[in-house]
C-alpha cells in the first residue's frame, strides 16, 4: 500500500481509484479506509477518489504519545495527502472525527479545498456536553489500553447512534464490527486522548466560519443526537453552508444510507463545479418572520 508522509514524519497509507477532479475521504474514529468503500466505488467512476488511514490506524504509523494526535496533526494529515499526491485543490469529505479534521483543515487552508463535506460532525463540541465527552473519551482510552478491541468491539460499537446501522443492515454492521476488531488499541486510545478529548470546540472558530466562502455541505442523521445542535450551529454561522438531515439515521450515515449519501454529495459537487453553489443571501439572515 502506498504512503504519504506528514510534516512530523508520520506515514499515512492511502488508496486511490479513478481519474478526474480529486475527492479525499477522511474517516471517523471507528472507521478506516474500508469504511469508504461504497463511496470509492461510486465516485471513482467520474472522480479521482482517495481515502487514507489517519495516524494510529495501521498500516499507517502508530505514534506512541497522545500529543502526536493533536488536532493540528489531524488536519495536517489531509494536507499531506494533497501535497504528497500533487493535488492543488480537492473536495474534502469527512465523517465524525474526520469531519472535525476536515473542518479544521478548511478553516486553516481554505484555498486548498474545492468544497467541504462535514458528515456526522459535532459530538462533544457544544458547551453543555464538553466535560462529559472529555471524561468518556479518557475512560474509553484507558479501557482500550487495558482490554484491547478484540472481544469488546461489538459492545463498544453498539451505541445509541450505531444501533440504527445494526437494525437496517445486520450484515453491514457485522462487517463494521469486524473491521473495528482489527484496529490498534494503542492507536485508538491515543486518538481518544490526544484528539477526541482535547480538540477545540467548533464554536472557537466563529470568526473563521463567518469569513469562510468554501462551499460546505453538512450532513447529519436525524437520530444522531450528539450532532444535531452542532450541525444547526454550523449552518447558522457559515454563510457558505448547506444542511441536510437524513431521516431515521444515526451516526455512520455513509454506511447506513450509502445511496442517499452518495447522491447528496454528487449533487453538491456538481453545483460547486458548475459555479451554481451560492453563499447564503443576506436577506435570509435577518430576524424577520414575515
C-alpha positions in Angstrom: 0.0 0.0 0.0 1.4 3.5 -0.9 2.1 6.1 1.7 2.4 9.9 2.1 4.4 11.5 4.9 3.0 14.1 7.3 5.1 17.1 8.3 6.2 15.4 11.6 7.4 12.2 9.7 4.4 10.0 10.4 3.5 7.8 7.4 -0.1 7.6 6.3 -1.3 4.9 4.0 -3.8 5.7 1.2 -5.8 4.2 -1.7 -7.0 5.8 -4.8 -9.1 4.9 -7.8 -10.4 6.7 -10.9 -9.3 9.9 -12.5 -10.6 13.5 -12.8 -11.4 16.0 -10.1 -10.0 14.7 -6.8 -12.0 13.8 -3.7 -10.4 13.0 -0.4 -12.3 10.9 2.2 -11.4 11.3 5.9 -12.7 8.5 8.1 -14.3 8.5 11.6 -12.9 7.2 14.9 -14.4 3.7 14.4 -13.6 3.8 10.7 -10.7 3.5 8.3 -10.2 3.2 4.5 -12.6 0.3 4.4 -15.5 2.5 5.7 -15.4 4.5 2.4 -15.6 1.5 0.1 -19.1 2.3 -1.2 -18.1 5.9 -1.9 -14.8 4.9 -3.5 -16.6 2.6 -5.9 -19.3 5.1 -6.8 -17.2 8.3 -7.2 -14.2 6.7 -8.9 -16.3 6.3 -12.0 -16.0 10.0 -12.6 -13.6 11.4 -10.0 -10.1 10.7 -8.6 -11.3 9.2 -5.3 -8.8 8.9 -2.4 -9.1 7.5 1.1 -6.4 7.3 3.7 -5.9 5.9 7.2 -5.3 8.5 9.9 -2.3 8.2 12.2 -2.9 5.4 14.7 -4.7 3.2 12.2 -2.4 0.6 10.7 -0.9 0.2 8.3 -0.4 4.0 8.9 2.1 4.7 11.6 1.0 4.5 15.3 2.8 7.2 17.3 3.2 6.3 21.0 2.3 9.7 22.6 -1.0 11.4 22.9 0.4 14.8 21.9 1.2 13.3 18.5 -2.5 13.0 17.8 -3.5 16.6 18.4 -6.0 18.3 16.0 -3.2 20.2 14.3 -1.7 16.8 13.2 -5.0 15.5 12.1 -5.8 18.4 9.8 -2.2 18.4 8.5 -2.7 14.8 7.5 -5.2 15.9 4.9 -2.7 18.5 3.6 0.0 15.8 3.5 -2.3 13.7 1.2 -2.8 16.6 -1.1 0.9 17.6 -1.2 2.1 14.0 -1.5 -0.2 13.3 -4.4 0.5 16.7 -6.1 -3.1 17.9 -5.7 -3.7 21.6 -5.6 -7.4 21.5 -4.6 -9.9 18.8 -3.8 -13.3 18.1 -2.5 -12.7 17.0 1.1 -15.3 14.7 2.7 -15.1 13.8 6.4 -17.2 11.8 8.8 -17.3 12.5 12.5 -13.7 12.6 13.7 -12.8 13.0 10.0 -15.4 15.8 9.7 -13.7 17.7 12.5 -10.3 17.3 10.7 -12.0 18.5 7.5 -13.5 21.5 9.3 -10.1 22.4 10.9 -8.4 22.0 7.5 -10.9 24.3 5.8 -10.5 26.9 8.5 -6.7 26.8 8.1 -6.2 26.2 4.4 -9.4 27.2 2.6 -7.5 27.8 -0.6 -6.8 24.0 -0.9 -10.4 22.9 -0.7 -12.9 22.9 -3.6 -15.6 22.1 -1.1 -16.0 20.7 2.4 -18.5 17.9 3.4 -19.0 17.6 7.1 -21.0 14.5 8.0 -21.8 13.5 11.5 -19.9 16.4 13.0 -20.3 17.9 16.4 -20.0 15.2 19.1 -18.7 16.8 22.3 -18.5 20.2 20.8 -21.4 22.0 22.4 -20.6 23.7 25.7 -23.1 21.7 27.8 -21.5 18.3 26.9 -17.8 19.1 26.6 -17.0 17.9 30.1 -18.9 14.7 29.6 -17.3 14.0 26.2 -13.8 14.6 27.7 -14.4 12.2 30.6 -15.9 9.5 28.4 -13.0 9.8 25.9 -10.4 9.4 28.7 -12.3 6.5 30.2 -12.6 4.7 26.9 -8.9 5.2 26.2 -8.0 3.6 29.5 -10.3 0.7 28.9 -8.9 0.1 25.4 -5.4 0.1 26.8 -6.4 -2.5 29.4 -8.5 -4.8 27.3 -8.0 -4.0 23.6 -10.6 -4.2 20.8 -10.9 -8.0 20.4 -13.8 -9.3 22.3 -15.2 -5.9 23.2 -15.6 -4.5 19.8 -19.3 -5.3 19.4 -20.3 -3.9 22.8 -18.3 -0.7 22.1 -19.9 -0.2 18.7 -23.5 -0.8 19.7 -24.2 2.7 21.0 -27.3 4.9 20.8 -26.2 6.3 17.4 -25.0 3.0 16.0 -27.9 0.7 16.7 -29.6 2.1 13.5 -26.9 0.5 11.4 -27.4 -2.9 13.1 -31.2 -2.7 12.7 -31.1 -1.6 9.0 -28.2 -3.7 7.8 -27.1 -6.6 10.1 -24.5 -7.9 7.6 -23.1 -4.4 7.2 -23.0 -3.9 11.0 -21.1 -7.3 11.4 -18.6 -6.2 8.8 -18.2 -2.9 10.5 -17.5 -4.6 13.9 -15.1 -7.0 12.2 -13.0 -4.0 10.9 -13.0 -2.3 14.3 -11.6 -5.5 15.9 -8.6 -5.1 13.7 -7.8 -1.6 14.8 -4.8 -0.8 17.0 -5.9 -0.4 20.7 -2.9 1.8 21.3 -3.7 4.0 18.2 -7.3 4.3 19.1 -6.5 5.1 22.8 -4.0 7.8 21.8 -6.5 9.2 19.3 -9.1 9.4 22.1 -6.6 11.1 24.5 -4.8 13.4 22.1 -7.5 14.3 19.6 -11.1 13.5 20.7 -10.7 14.6 24.3 -8.6 17.8 23.6 -9.8 19.1 20.2 -11.1 22.7 20.2 -14.8 23.3 20.0 -16.3 24.2 16.7 -17.6 27.4 18.3 -14.0 28.5 18.9 -13.8 29.2 15.1 -16.7 31.6 14.9 -14.7 34.3 13.1 -13.2 31.8 10.6 -16.7 30.4 9.9 -18.2 33.8 9.3 -15.4 34.5 6.7 -15.5 31.1 5.1 -16.5 31.1 1.4 -15.6 27.4 0.7 -18.8 25.6 -0.4 -19.8 23.4 2.5 -22.3 20.6 2.9 -23.3 19.5 6.4 -25.0 16.1 6.7 -26.5 14.5 9.8 -28.7 11.6 10.6 -31.7 12.8 12.5 -31.1 10.2 15.2 -27.5 11.3 15.7 -28.4 13.3 18.8 -24.9 14.5 19.7 -24.5 16.2 16.3 -27.9 17.8 15.8 -27.4 21.1 17.7 -23.8 21.4 16.4 -24.9 20.9 12.8 -27.5 23.7 13.2 -24.9 25.9 14.8 -22.6 25.5 11.9 -25.4 26.2 9.4 -26.2 29.4 11.3 -22.6 30.6 11.4 -21.3 29.6 8.0 -22.8 31.6 5.1 -21.3 29.0 2.7 -23.0 26.0 4.4 -26.0 24.0 3.4 -27.5 21.5 5.8 -29.2 18.1 5.1 -30.7 15.7 7.6 -31.2 12.0 6.7 -34.4 10.6 8.4 -34.3 7.7 10.8 -30.5 7.6 10.6 -27.7 7.5 13.1 -24.1 8.4 13.1 -22.4 6.4 10.3 -24.7 7.9 7.6 -22.5 6.9 4.7 -22.8 3.2 5.8 -26.5 3.3 6.8 -27.7 5.1 3.7 -24.9 4.9 1.1 -27.1 5.6 -1.9 -28.6 8.7 -0.4 -25.3 9.9 1.0 -23.6 9.5 -2.4 -26.5 11.3 -4.2 -26.3 14.2 -1.8 -22.5 14.6 -2.3 -22.7 14.0 -6.0 -25.3 16.8 -6.5 -23.3 19.1 -4.2 -20.1 18.5 -6.2 -21.9 19.3 -9.4 -23.3 22.5 -8.0 -19.8 23.6 -6.9 -18.1 22.6 -10.2 -20.7 24.3 -12.3 -20.4 27.5 -10.3 -24.1 27.3 -9.2 -23.4 26.9 -5.4 -24.2 30.2 -3.8 -23.4 31.8 -0.5 -26.5 32.5 1.7 -28.3 35.6 0.7 -28.1 38.3 3.5 -31.8 38.7 3.3 -32.1 35.1 4.6 -30.1 36.0 7.7 -32.5 38.6 9.2 -34.8 38.1 12.2 -38.0 38.9 10.3 -40.6 36.1 10.4 -43.0 37.5 7.9 
